Amino acid sequence: MALMEIDAGRLTARLVLQRREGIEDGQGGAVTGFVDLARVWALIEPRGFAEAEKGPGLVSTVTHHVTVRARRDLVAGQRFLKGARIFEIEAVRDPDETGRFQVALCREVTG
């Protein structure tokens, strides 16, 4: 099986990696929110688009592969931000099993 070549020069999108965390609400309780973990360079590649009828109309789902340099703390359930765009991480894999890069399967969340 041939190794997948990844060109680090194509990692041109600047993203914020966030994880879900309980945040104090200032009144003795907590709310679930996201906190920044790191800023990373990435390659965002659209992968799929689907529509489904839900409730009163169509709901669209757009998926992407987001490639970043390998990190020990990158797991499903986190998310990437690019400006106002949100990419929820559904799965993470090492595309060529060298430990240099990771590809995250992400679902883009729309307003």
N, C-alpha and C positions, 0 to 999 in steps of 0.2 A: 504494500500500500504506500503510495507516495505521500510525503509530508506536505501539508498545506502551507504555502508561503504567505506570510503576513508582512506587509511593508509598514514599518512603524511610521514612515513619513505620511501615511494616509490618515493617521490619527489626528485630525484637524479640528474636531468639534470639542469645545471646552464645556465639560459637564460638571455638575455638583452631584456627588454621591451622598445619599441620605439614608438613615435607618430610622425605623419606627421606635419611639420611646415615650414612656410616660413623662409628662411635663407638668410640674406643679402649676395649679391654676391661680395661686395667690389667695385662695380662700380655704386652704386646708385639704383640698382635693387634688386630683390630677386628671389631665386629659391626655388622650393619645395624640401625639404629633410626630413630626419628623425633625431630626437634628442632622446638621451637616457632618459628614465624616471626612470628606476630601474633595479636592478639585482634581479632575482627571482629564486627560486627552483621550478622545475616542473617535471611532469610525462608526457612523450610524447608517445602516443599510435597511431600507424598507423591505419587508418580506411578504406580507400578506394583507389582504383587505377582505372583510366579510361584513354582510348586513343581515340583520335578523329582525323580524317583527316582534316588538315587545310593547305592551301597553298601547298607547295611542299612535305609535309610529315606528319608524325604523331606527335601530340602534346599530351604529357602525363600530367595527373593531379593526384597528390597524396594528400590525405587529412589525417589529424591527429586530435586527441583530445589532447589538452594540458591542464593539470590540474595544477592549482596554488592555493595558499591560496588566499582567497577573497580580492579584492582591489576595492576601490570606483572608481578608474580611468581606469579600464580595459573595453575597448569598441571596437566594430567592427571598422575596418579601421586602427588599430594599427598593430604592428608586433612584433614577437619575433625573436631574432637572437641566433643561437648556432654555434659559429665559423663562417664558411662561409655559413651555412644553414639559409634560411629565411622562416619564417612561417607567412603568412598574416592572420590576424584574420578576419573571416567572420561573426561570431556570438559568443555570450557569454551567458552562462546560469549557474544557481545555481543548481547542480545536485540533491541535496536532500532538498533544500529550508531551510537550516539551517544557511546560511550566512557564513559558514566556508571556503568553497572552491568554485572555479569557474572552469568551463570547457569551453575552447575556441575551436570552430571548426575552424581549420586552413587549408589553402592550402599552400603546400610547393612550393616555387618559385625556379625554376632551371634556371641556367645560361642563 
